[in-house]
Amino acid sequence: MTTHVISKDGTRIAYERIGSGPAVVLIDGAMCSRAFGPMPKIAALLKDHFTVYLYDRRGRGESGDTEPYTKAREVEDIDALVRAAGGSAFAVGLSSGAALALEAAASGLPLRKLAVYEPPFVTADAAGQAQADHLGRLKALVVAGERGAAVKYFMRDMVNVPAPFVLMMQLMRGVWNKLKAVAHTLPYDAAIMGNWQVPAARLAGVRTPTLAMYGGKTETRLKRAVEELVKVLPNVRQEILPGQTHNVSAAVLVPALVEFLKE
C-alpha cells in the first residue's frame, strides 16, 4: 500500500513498506522507481528478512517535486523515510543511488549499515568524463522539451550504452515512454555525481559499516570506481559478485546483502 512522508521542504515522498524485521531503505539509480527498475525484485527477496522501504525518488512515480533541486533535498527525503522507519535504518543504493546513499551517510543520517553497488564514479585519470558538462547539457535538453534526446544523451554519452542497445530501447515503446517520463530527473543524478570523482574528503569521515560491491563482468571503469571508494571509506568491505554487470541480478545481490546486514 502506498503511503507518504513529508520531506523537510514540504515535498510528498511516496513509499511502500513490505516485510518484517529491521528497516532497510532502497535507493534507486537514474530513471528507476517503485514501478520500473531493479528494486521491486530486490524488495521481494529482502522482505522475508527485513522491513523494506521502497520509495519513489522526488520527481518520479507518485512522489512530488519542489524547485530548486539540490542533492541535499534528496538526503532530506531519505531522512524522512528513516524517521518513518523508527529513527534508524540500513540503506542499499544502486548506481547513482549508491552515490546518494554515500552522501546521506556523509550528512550524518542514522544509517546502521550501508551497501552500495557500482556507484558510477570515475577515477582522476578519466578526465573526459569528469570535465564534461553533463549537468548543463541535460538541463538544456530538458528545458527544450527534448526528453528523448536527454535519455539518449544520458545513455550514450554518460553511461556508454552501445548505440544498438539504445536503438533497441527506443523500439520498445512502453519502456522508452517510461524513461522519457522521468527524463527531467536526469539532471538530479548528474548533480549527485558532481565532478564524477570519488568525493574523498567528503567520505573520509563516514564511519557507517559499508559493503561496496561490483560485478565480475562489469566495465573496468566501474570496478576501478569501487576500488577507489574502498581506499577512502574508513569502515568498508569490498565484494565482487561473480558473473554480474551493472544490471545486477536480484537473485545474486540479495544473498550478499542479507549476509552483510545480518552480521
N, C-alpha and C positions, 0 to 999 in steps of 0.2 A: 504494500500500500504506500502510495506517495504521500509524504508529508514535507514540511518546510521548516528551515531555520531562518532567522533574520540576521544577516551579517551586520557588521558594525556600521556600514554606510547605508543600511536600510534595504539592501538587496535581498530578495527572497531566493533562497537556495533550496532546490528540490532534492529530496533524497528518499531512499527506502532502506529499511533495516530488516535484515533477514538473519536467521540462525540464532545461536545462543553461545554464550561464553564471553571471553574478553573481547573488547571492541577493536575492530580494525577498520580504518578509513582507506578506501581505494581511490587513488588519484590518477585520473586518465591523462593520456598524452593528447597531442593535437587532434582536433576534429572528432574525438570519440566522446561517448556519453553513455548513460544507462541503457540506451536503446541501440547503440551502434559501437562496435569495437570489442576488445577482449575482456573487459571487466565483468559482463554478465556471466560468462562461463567461469571465470575465476571465482566470482562470488558464490556461484552454485556449488563449487567444490570446497570452498572455505567455510560455508555455513554450518557444516557438521562439527566444526571445531571452534568457531568464533561468531560473535555478533558482528555482522558485516554491514558497514555503512557505505552504500553505493549512491553516489550523487552526480548531478549534472553540474559541471563547472559553469561559472557565470557566462551568460550569453548562449548557452546550449540547452537543448531539451526544454524542460519546464522551469528552469531557473531564470531569474531576471538578469538585468544588466544595467549598470549605472555608470555614466561617464563622469569624469575622465577615468580611463583604466590605468591602474598601476598594479604591479605584481603584489604589492603589499595588501591590496584589496583581496586578492585570491588567498593569501595567507590568512587573512581575517575570516574568509569563508571556511577554511579548514578549522580554524579556531572555534567557530560557531558549531561546527559538527562535533569536534572533540568535547565541547561543553555539553552538547546534547547527549553525548555518549557517557557522560558522568564525570568529565574533567580530565581524563587521560585516555590515550588510545595508542595502539600500534598504527603505523601508516605504511602503505605499499604504493609506490609510484612507478609508472612505466614511461619510458622515453622522456619527453619534456615534462610529463607529470612527475618523473623522478627528480628532475631539477627543481620543480616546485616543491616537492616533499623535502628536499635538502634545504631549500630556503626557509621552509616552515620550521625545520629543526634549528636552523641558524637564528631564527627570530625568537627562539625560546619557547615555542609551543610545547606543552607537556606530552611529548611523544615517548612512549615507553621503549619502543624499538622501531627501527626504520629499515625497510627493504626496498632497494631500488634496482630496476632493470634497465640497463643501457641508456642512461641519460646522454643525449647526443652532443656532448661537449666535443671540442676539437683540441688537439694539443697545440702548443705555441708555434710549432713549425708549420702548421697548416694555415698559413697566413691568409690565403684567399677566402676561406670560409669565415674567418674571424673578422676580416676587414670589409666583407660585403655588407652593403646597407640593406639587409633583408627586411628589417622593420619598416624602413622608409618605402621600399618597393611594394611591400604587402599593403601598407596603408593607402598608397596611391591607387592601387588596383581596386581595393575595397571601396574607397571614396568614389571611384569612377563607375562603380556598379559592375565591375568585371570579376564577378565571383568565380566563374570557371577558370579565368586566367590566373586568379590568385591561388586557386587549388593547384593548377598545373605548375606555377612558379614554385610553390612550396614543395611539390613532389619532385620536380626535375632539378631545380637549381639549389634547393636547400637540403633535400633528403637523398638526392642522387638516385631516385627511382628510374629504372630504364624506360626510355621513351615508349617501347612497345607495350609495357605494362600500363603506363599512363593512358595510352590509347585504348587498351582493353577496358580500363576502368570507365572511360568516357562512354563506351558502348553499353556498359551495364547501367542503364538509365536510373534504376532505383537507387543504386549505390552512389552514382555521381550526383544525383539530386540531393542526397543526404549530405554529401561532402560540401556542395555549394551552399547548402542552407546554413552551415556554420563557418563559412569562409571568413566572415567578419571577425572571428575569434583567432584567426591565424596570427595577426599582429600581437595578440596577447602572449602566445607561445614564444614568438620572437623576442618580446620584451623580457620574458622569464629567462631566456638563454643569454641575454646581454650581449657580450662580445664573443660568446660561444666557448670561451675558455673556462676551465675549472676555476671557480672563484676561491682560490686557495686561502686568501686572507679571511674571507667571509666564513669558510667552513672549518678553519683551524681550531675554533673553539667549540665545535659540536661534539658533545660527549655522548650523545644518544647512541647506543649499540646499533650498528648498521651492517646490513648484509648487502654487498654490492655485487651484482651479477651481470654476466653477459653470456651469449650463446656461442657454442663451439664452432658454428658455421656462420657467424655474423661477420659484418665488414670489419676489416682491420682497424679502421678509424674508431669504431665503437668499442672494440676491445681495448685499444690504447686509451680511450677516454676513461674507462673504468679503472684501468691500471694507474692512470694519473690521479684519479679520485682517491684510490686506496692509499696513495702516498701522502695525502693531505689530511684525511679524517683520522682523529686520534683513536677511535674505538670501532674498528671496521674489520670485517672478514670478506674475503673475495671468494666467489664461487663461479665456476663455469658450468653451464647447462649443456650437456653433450647434444649435438645434432640440431641445436636451436639457432634461429636467425633473429632479427629484430621483431619479427612476427612470432612471438613466443607462444608455444602451446600451453594452455592452462593445465593440461594433464602432467606436464613436465615441471612447470613453475610451482604449482601449488604444493607438492610434497616438500620442496625446498623451503617454501615459506612456512609451512606448518612446523617443520623441524626447528627452524631458527626461532620462530616466535614463541614456541612452546618450551624452549630450553629454560 
